[in-house]
Amino acid sequence: MKKMFIYLLLLANIVGACAQNSNNNNNNNNRENTMMKFNKLTKAEEAVIVNKGTERPYTGEYLNTTEAGTYVCKRCDAPLYKSDDKFDASCGWPAFDDEIEGSVKRVADADGMRTEIICNNCGAHLGHVFLGERFTDKNTRHCVNSISLKFIPMKDDSFEKIYFSSGCFWGTEYYFMKAPGVVETKVGYMGGHKENPTYEEVIKGNTGHFESIEVTYDPSVITYGDLVRLFYETHDFTQLNGQGPDIGPQYLSNIFYMDDEQKAIAEKYTNLLLKMGYEVATMIVPATKFWEAEDYHQQYYEKKGGSPYCHVYTKIF
C-alpha cells in the first residue's frame, strides 16, 4: 500500500511537470504572436485586411499589372504570389492560379459556402479561392483584393533610376510615365529632414521635402540626357516660388543627381538654356533619401483621368 502511494505521488509530479511545460510552450507561442511586427495600415486597408471586407471591383491597383515580380502581404511583407501565376479572369479583382508554397492558408468562410484565403504568416484577409472554373490548366482562381497586396518588381541591373522635382508630382509623373524606355515611375518626397514624411506634413512646407519623382528607365532605349530635356520641357523652370498656381518650397524645381556624370549632363543642358536667354531657377543638387508617397498619389492621372493643370509640354531643345 505504501509503495502504491509513492508510485501515485511520483506519477502526479510527472503529469504536473508535463502540464507546466505545455503551458510554457503556449505562453511562448502567444508571446511570439504578440511580438510580430505589422506594417501600419490605413483605414481602407484595415477594413479589408483585418475586418475581411472587399474592395470595389475594377478599382484595385494591381488589377491589370503584368510586370514581373512578387506580390507580398501588405500587412507583414510575406511573399504570397509570383507574377507568372497571375492571369486575367475578367472578374474585377487580381487573379492567380497558384500561390508560393506554404504562403496562403484556406479556411471556411463565415458565409458557410466560400473558401477564404488568408496570409499564412499573419492571418491577413486576402480574398477567396475558387476551383473548377477552368480559367487555366491549374483550374484554380485566387481572387485577391489589391489592397491586401504590395508588389515588389523584379530587379534588373540594366535599369537605372533618376530623380526630379518640378511642382505637383502628379503632373511631373504624367509626362515621364509616357516616355519610351521608362520602366516605372513613383512619386514621393526628397530633400527634407524628417523621416517617413506624409503628404499632409510636406504640403505645409516645413519638412524641407520637395514633391519628387523616381524614374526607372532602360538606358538602352532612352538616355539620361533625353530625360533631362523632357524634365525642362514639361514645366516652367524659370518660376522661383513654386509651379503654376502651386506656391511653396515643396513645389520648387530640382534635378537630383546620383553621380558626377549625371551632374555634368544636367549642368550641360542648364547652361544651354542660360545661353538661350532663360533665367533658370532649377537647382542641381545631390540625391538624398527618396520617400515613396501614399498609394493614392501614384499614377494619379492614369487612375483619375484628366491631365495636369500646371504642366504643359513645350519643345525647347
Secondary structure, 3 states (H helix, E strand, C coil): CHHHHHHHHHHHHHHHHHHHHHHHHHHHHHHHHHHCCCCCCCHHHHHHHCCCCCCCCCCCCCCCCCCCEEEEECCCCCEEEEHHHEECCCCCCCEECCCCCCCEEEEECCCCCCEEEEECCCCCEEEEEEECCCCCCCCEEEEECHHHEEEEECCCCCCEEEEEEECCHHHHHHHHCCCCCEEEEEEEEECCCCCCCCHHHHCCCCCCCEEEEEEEECCCCCCHHHHHHHHHHCCCCCCCCEECCEECHHHCEEEEECCHHHHHHHHHHHHHHHHCCCCCCCEEEECCCEEECCHHHCCHHHHHCCCCCCCCCCCCC
